[in-house]
């Protein structure tokens, strides 16, 4: 009798599991079909500003300042994101010779030109944490002595051109409105719940939760051994583009990084120091752009969508070299911390576009001014 009961319970549980799997597969199929129906080209080549964007932006700035205060180190105020740097290093960006005329825009207008630059490599979190913890990783590039009128009016940044990236091709929110909701929840310590803003399943952002989980990846072996993407779109003269930086070790002398202890809290800084400072081995990258094809679903206002490389391949416009150097000094680390990287420190030919970039302008400027003032640095 007991054996029959257990067999019956087993069969019942098996059928329930099978039914749940079937319902899940049907739901996934419906969601996939709906996604492909609603995410098809053509798309606009112009920006579209939502009516709530200004109010959403002010709310985000208030939350960002609160986060900065929570994560301040004694009297020193850190960045609201990418607070921990692995190093600020000198770099050279050389425009490719033979660049096709359509891509000769802005700082790429003179093939063969070499720009001096600073490169900041970082973790993504707003609080400095062990490098072994899953996180996004960032690269920010600041070209120096760039002539021409810039989008920012600050004299401090009048000769700069910045590029800001992190190591995932898409962002886990689509627009400013979703960013406000998500960031407010994150600031309150509601991590996964940030993607479930209400009990209504139509408001759930499961795809964006998956992107966030993919973004929080294990650390690479070195900050110079991963790809960094702009995520949001930009202008390149008349073109709408995204850009990325990929490692090109084949363009540098052969080098093998020694195995490091990944349990050390700052092993990514150690890896960078080992290569550039101890072994005196340069690191090489290529800067690439991907042009929007508006006949396909390559939207400007949704940063959660990856533009298809099969439709629009990336094209290399410049090479980046980090030469051997000593960078890990208290003076240089402090100077690095006081640097402000903002995609709006830019020539008009490189103007950031889309809602997330418009948000960046307001938030970066507000947080940077607040942080520098609190830290006693000149703006």
C-alpha positions in Angstrom: 0.0 0.0 0.0 2.8 2.4 1.0 4.7 1.5 -2.2 1.7 2.3 -4.4 1.3 5.7 -2.6 4.9 6.6 -3.2 4.6 5.6 -6.9 1.5 7.7 -7.3 3.1 10.7 -5.6 6.2 10.2 -7.9 4.0 10.1 -11.0 2.1 13.2 -9.9 5.3 15.2 -9.2 6.7 14.1 -12.5 3.6 15.3 -14.3 3.7 18.6 -12.4 7.3 19.1 -13.4 6.6 18.3 -17.0 3.6 20.6 -17.1 5.6 23.4 -15.5 8.4 22.9 -18.1 5.8 22.9 -21.0 4.2 26.1 -19.7 7.6 27.7 -19.3 8.6 26.8 -22.8 5.3 28.0 -24.2 5.7 31.3 -22.3 9.3 31.6 -23.5 8.2 31.0 -27.1 5.4 33.6 -26.9 7.8 36.1 -25.4 10.4 35.4 -28.1 7.9 35.8 -30.9 6.5 39.0 -29.3 10.0 40.4 -28.9 10.9 39.7 -32.6 7.6 41.2 -33.8 8.0 44.4 -31.8 11.7 44.8 -32.3 12.1 45.1 -36.1 13.4 47.8 -38.4 13.3 50.3 -39.8 14.2 52.6 -36.9 14.6 56.3 -36.5 18.0 57.9 -37.1 17.0 60.8 -34.8 16.7 61.2 -31.1 13.3 61.0 -29.4 13.1 62.7 -26.0 10.4 61.3 -23.6 8.2 63.9 -21.8 9.2 62.7 -18.4 13.0 62.6 -19.0 13.8 65.9 -17.2 12.0 64.9 -14.0 13.4 61.4 -14.2 16.9 62.9 -14.5 16.6 65.1 -11.5 15.4 62.2 -9.4 18.3 60.0 -10.5 20.8 62.8 -9.6 19.4 63.0 -6.1 19.7 59.2 -5.7 23.2 59.2 -7.1 24.4 61.9 -4.6 22.9 59.7 -1.8 24.8 56.7 -3.1 28.1 58.8 -3.2 27.5 59.8 0.4 26.9 56.3 1.5 30.2 55.1 0.0 32.4 58.0 1.0 35.7 57.0 2.6 35.9 59.1 5.8 36.0 62.6 4.3 36.9 61.6 0.7 33.9 61.2 -1.7 34.2 58.5 -4.3 32.6 58.3 -7.8 29.0 57.1 -7.9 30.2 54.3 -10.2 33.6 52.8 -11.2 34.9 54.0 -7.9 37.9 51.6 -7.8 40.7 52.2 -10.3 43.2 49.6 -11.3 45.4 52.4 -12.6 45.5 55.6 -14.6 48.1 55.2 -17.4 49.6 57.2 -20.2 48.6 56.1 -23.6 48.9 56.9 -27.3 46.0 56.7 -29.8 47.1 56.6 -33.4 44.5 57.1 -36.2 44.7 54.3 -38.9 46.4 55.2 -42.1 44.2 54.5 -45.2 41.0 55.2 -43.3 38.1 55.6 -45.7 36.9 59.2 -46.1 33.5 58.6 -44.5 35.2 57.7 -41.2 37.6 60.7 -41.2 35.6 62.7 -38.7 36.6 64.5 -35.5 39.8 63.2 -33.9 40.0 60.6 -36.7 40.1 63.2 -39.5 43.9 63.0 -40.0 45.1 59.5 -40.8 48.4 58.7 -39.1 47.8 61.3 -36.3 48.9 60.2 -32.8 47.1 61.6 -29.8 48.5 61.5 -26.2 46.0 60.3 -23.7 45.2 59.1 -20.2 43.4 55.7 -19.8 41.6 54.8 -16.6 40.8 51.1 -15.9 38.4 50.3 -13.2 35.8 48.1 -11.5 32.2 49.1 -12.1 30.8 49.1 -8.5 30.2 52.3 -6.5 32.2 50.8 -3.6 35.8 49.5 -3.8 35.6 45.8 -3.4 37.8 42.7 -4.0 38.6 42.2 -7.7 37.5 38.5 -7.5 33.9 39.6 -6.9 31.8 39.6 -10.1 31.5 43.1 -11.5 31.6 45.1 -14.6 35.0 46.5 -15.7 35.4 49.9 -17.2 37.8 51.8 -19.5 37.8 55.6 -19.9 40.0 57.3 -22.4 40.9 61.0 -22.3 42.7 62.4 -25.4 44.8 65.5 -24.6 45.4 68.8 -26.5 42.5 68.3 -28.8 41.7 71.6 -30.6 38.3 72.9 -31.4 35.1 73.9 -29.6 33.7 71.2 -27.3 30.2 70.3 -26.2 31.0 71.1 -22.6 31.7 74.8 -21.7 34.0 74.1 -18.8 37.5 75.6 -19.4 38.9 72.6 -17.4 38.0 70.3 -20.2 38.3 72.6 -23.2 41.2 70.5 -24.8 39.9 67.0 -24.0 38.0 64.3 -25.9 36.7 61.5 -23.8 35.5 57.9 -24.6 33.8 56.0 -21.8 33.1 52.2 -22.0 32.5 49.1 -20.0 33.0 45.4 -20.8 29.6 44.4 -22.0 27.9 45.3 -25.3 24.5 46.3 -23.8 23.1 48.0 -20.8 20.5 46.4 -18.4 18.0 49.3 -18.8 16.5 50.6 -22.1 15.9 54.2 -21.2 15.9 57.0 -18.6 12.5 56.1 -17.2 13.5 52.5 -16.5 16.9 53.7 -15.2 15.1 55.9 -12.6 13.0 53.0 -11.3 15.9 50.5 -11.4 18.5 52.8 -9.8 16.1 53.9 -7.0 15.5 50.2 -6.1 19.3 49.4 -6.3 20.0 52.4 -4.0 17.6 50.9 -1.4 19.4 47.6 -1.5 16.8 45.8 -3.7 19.0 44.1 -6.2 17.0 41.5 -8.2 13.7 43.2 -7.1 14.7 46.2 -9.2 13.7 44.3 -12.3 10.2 43.5 -10.8 8.8 47.0 -10.1 5.2 45.7 -9.5 3.1 42.6 -9.2 2.0 43.0 -12.8 4.0 40.5 -14.9 3.9 43.0 -17.9 6.2 45.3 -15.9 8.8 42.6 -15.2 12.2 43.0 -17.0 13.4 39.4 -17.2 15.6 40.0 -20.2 17.2 43.0 -18.5 17.8 41.0 -15.4 19.6 38.4 -17.5 21.8 41.2 -19.0 22.6 42.5 -15.5 23.7 39.0 -14.4 25.8 38.7 -17.5 27.4 42.1 -16.9 28.5 41.0 -13.4 31.1 38.7 -14.7 34.3 37.2 -13.2 37.3 39.3 -13.5 39.6 38.9 -16.6 43.2 37.9 -16.0 44.2 41.6 -16.6 42.4 44.9 -17.3 44.1 44.9 -20.7 42.7 41.4 -21.6 39.0 42.2 -22.2 36.8 44.1 -24.7 35.2 47.4 -23.7 32.0 48.8 -25.4 30.3 52.2 -25.6 26.9 50.6 -25.1 25.1 53.9 -26.0 25.3 55.4 -29.5 27.3 58.5 -30.6 27.7 60.6 -33.7 30.7 60.2 -36.0 30.3 63.2 -38.2 27.0 62.4 -40.1 26.9 58.8 -38.9 25.2 57.2 -35.9 27.7 54.8 -34.4 28.7 52.7 -31.4 32.3 52.0 -30.6 34.4 49.5 -28.8 38.0 48.8 -27.8 39.4 45.3 -28.3 42.8 43.9 -27.2 45.2 43.4 -30.1 48.2 41.6 -28.4 49.4 40.7 -31.9 50.3 44.3 -32.5 52.6 44.3 -29.4 55.8 42.2 -28.7 54.8 38.7 -27.5 54.1 38.7 -23.8 52.7 36.2 -21.3 51.5 37.5 -18.0 52.7 35.4 -15.0 50.0 33.7 -13.1 48.8 35.9 -10.2 47.0 35.2 -7.0 43.4 36.1 -7.8 42.4 36.1 -4.1 44.4 39.2 -3.6 42.0 42.2 -3.3 43.7 44.3 -6.0 45.1 41.6 -8.3 43.9 43.5 -11.4 46.1 46.4 -10.4 48.9 43.9 -9.7 48.5 42.5 -13.2 48.7 45.9 -14.8 51.7 46.8 -12.7 53.4 43.5 -13.5 53.1 44.1 -17.3 53.7 47.8 -17.7 56.0 48.5 -14.7 57.9 45.4 -13.9 58.1 43.5 -17.2 58.1 46.7 -19.2 55.8 45.2 -21.8 53.3 47.4 -23.6 49.6 46.6 -24.1 47.8 47.1 -27.4 44.2 47.7 -28.4 42.2 48.7 -31.5 39.4 51.3 -31.4 36.5 50.3 -33.6 33.2 51.8 -34.7 29.9 50.2 -35.8 27.6 52.3 -38.0 23.9 52.2 -37.6 21.9 50.6 -40.4 18.4 52.1 -39.8 16.7 49.5 -42.0 17.3 47.0 -39.3 16.6 47.2 -35.5 19.5 49.3 -34.4 17.7 51.8 -32.1 19.2 54.9 -30.6 17.0 55.2 -27.6 17.2 51.6 -26.3 20.6 50.6 -24.8 19.5 47.1 -24.0 19.6 46.1 -27.7 22.9 44.9 -29.3 23.4 46.1 -32.8 24.0 43.1 -35.1 27.6 42.7 -36.2 26.4 40.5 -39.1 24.5 43.4 -40.5 27.0 46.2 -39.6 30.5 44.9 -38.8 32.9 46.9 -36.6 35.5 48.9 -38.5 38.9 49.8 -36.9 39.7 53.5 -36.9 42.6 53.8 -34.5 45.2 51.8 -32.5 45.8 52.4 -28.8 49.1 51.6 -27.1 49.8 51.6 -23.4 53.7 52.0 -23.2 55.8 50.6 -20.4 55.6 53.0 -17.5 55.6 53.5 -13.7 52.1 54.5 -12.7 51.4 53.3 -9.2 52.5 56.3 -7.1 50.4 58.1 -4.5 50.6 61.4 -6.5 49.5 59.8 -9.8 46.7 57.8 -8.1 45.4 61.0 -6.5 45.6 62.9 -9.8 43.7 60.0 -11.4 41.0 60.2 -8.8 40.5 63.8 -9.5 40.2 63.3 -13.3 36.6 63.6 -14.6 35.7 61.4 -17.5 32.5 62.3 -19.4 31.4 61.4 -22.9 30.3 65.0 -23.3 33.9 66.2 -23.1 33.8 65.9 -26.8 33.9 67.6 -30.2 30.5 68.0 -31.9 31.6 65.3 -34.4 31.6 62.8 -31.5 28.4 64.0 -29.8 26.7 61.4 -27.5 23.1 60.6 -28.5 20.2 58.8 -27.0 18.5 59.0 -23.6 21.2 57.3 -21.5 23.8 59.6 -22.9 21.6 62.7 -22.2 21.2 61.4 -18.7 25.0 60.9 -18.4 25.6 64.5 -19.2 23.4 65.8 -16.3 24.5 63.1 -13.8 28.2 63.1 -14.6 28.4 66.9 -14.4 26.4 67.1 -11.2 28.3 64.3 -9.4 31.7 65.4 -10.6 31.2 69.0 -9.4 29.8 67.7 -6.1 32.6 65.2 -5.6 35.4 67.6 -6.5 34.0 70.3 -4.2 33.7 67.9 -1.3 37.3 66.6 -2.0 38.7 70.1 -2.2 39.8 69.7 -5.8 39.5 72.6 -8.3 36.7 72.2 -10.9 
